[in-house]
Amino acid sequence: MDKMVNNTKRSPIVVVVGHVDHGKTTLLDYIRKANVADREAGGITQSVGAYEIWHTSTQTNADPTLKDEYGVNKNADLRGEKITFIDTPGHEAFSKMRVRGTAIADIAILVVAADESVKPQTKEAIKILQESKTPFIVAITKIDRPGADIEKVKNDLTIENVLLEGFGGNISYQKISGKTGEGIDELLDLVLLIAEVEELKYDPEANASGVILESEKDNKRGNTVSLILKDGYLKTGTAIFTESAKGKIKILENFLGERVKSLIPSSPAVVIGFESLPKTGEEFVSGDLSKEDIKKMSSKDICMEDKEECKPEAGKCVVKILLKADMTGSLEVLSDLIHKVPKKEKYDLKIIDEKVGGITDGDIKTAIATKAIILGFNVKANKAAENLAKDNKVKIITSEIIYELTKAIEDYFKCLGSQDISGELDILAVFSKKADKQTIGGKVIEGQIKNNANIEIQKDLKTIGKGKIVNLQENKVDVVSVGEEKECGLLVVSDVEIEPGYHLIIR
């Protein structure tokens, strides 16, 4: 059998956002009921938090029971095309991924009610979509309500810099009714059109990767984790990791709760086999994994930088930056602000070059040679530059707001400082105090806490003293170390009187 070609087309993952009571849930309910068989509709959202539909503009007589080894309908080309919806509007994982600079969804539907127009949560959703650069469509809902004013909606969106087609922009919109279904087929057509333009792809030979939606401890089934797959094949029997948890996939279920051997992107799934519960919004990776594979999980997070980017010079670790901006005046302001970014004691910052214009492959080559980060104000990278940066893991941070660029570098320095920490513990309780010895209880929130380790005691993120762990217990049993997310008891020697709410740091 011939080797599969990489960059296979995948279906879009869609989230619906907007102001409360503007019709998000009604829209999702109509789409689900119209496109998922009655026997499948009940309880889906309880178990996964996402579901798949098939959409086509023509009726077919395809047999929906014919499936291949991955659970994919063999008549998919007859039934139409698949779309995955994140079921809960404003899903927590979507929020988490915004913070990390990565959208869980490929496309968003911004819902605006025709009788109320743009409201505070509409503005918040617009800001999020624009900052995350998530492609979106506007769905104007409740068009049959008294007081519906579609022209007002268009004007109000223009004020928020959402320029619709016919109103000076290229953002598509559709008038719909979640009750009657009017316009919903056309809305789904627009989703597939944007997906085609975005050229969503996956690599069948890559390790499976995606995003954690939810996780819970089931009394009967154990740790039960819902996720969305974005690349590679997800298979039973393979290792699976996030930043905070690991395990082996013992049971894999599709969004209908059916056991399957494998799933393809962009499938929602339930996985049973994690040793501990991963956090909502974390990225996962699964397959035949090396240590390097696991390390790459969070390569999109600025905090997880490659240490080679920070070379020691004159006794300090130097972060190198290449600046690009749209105009000389902007470049001058940006340079001045970046030089004023507060730095930590062991770290320094060096601007290696400043240029006006878009980010080119030449800039990427300079960044590769110097291990620099590229900051761009009001500019974009061309396609060649994007591809070269991706292949060589060069960080490019762009924004139309200068403050966001300076904030990104501030956060970068904070993360560099936190790299020295090998373990951190939240103090939950103090059980006894005798002279300089204190018995305390806590939870490990980062790394590992080890017996006989020297510690720093922090209050409100400030070091107030030092000490040493002379005994460490987990479940009242002496241990050498305790891992992340686990609780433990400690006997600590220190002159500082420890209180609940303090932190212990091991470097």
Secondary structure by P-SEA (a helix, b strand, c coil): ccccccccbbbbbbbbbbcccccaaaaaaaaaaaccccccccccccccccbbbbbbccccccccccccccccccccccccbbbbbccccccaaaaaaaaaccccccbbbbbbbccccccaaaaaaaaaaaaabbbbbbbbcccccccccaaaaaaaaaaaccccccccccbbbbbbbcccccaaaaaaaaaaaaaaaabbbbbccccbbbbbcbbbbbccccbbbbbbbcccccccccccccccccccccbbbccccccccccccccccccccccccccccbbbbbccccaaaaaaccccccccccccccccccccbbbbbbbbcccaaaaaaaaaaaaaccccccbbbbbcccccccccaaaaaaaaaabbbbbbccccccaaaaaaaaaabbbbbbcccaaaaaaaaaaaaaaaaaccccbbbbbcccccccccccccccccccccccccbbbbbbccccccccccccbbbccccccccccccccccccccccccccccbbbbcc
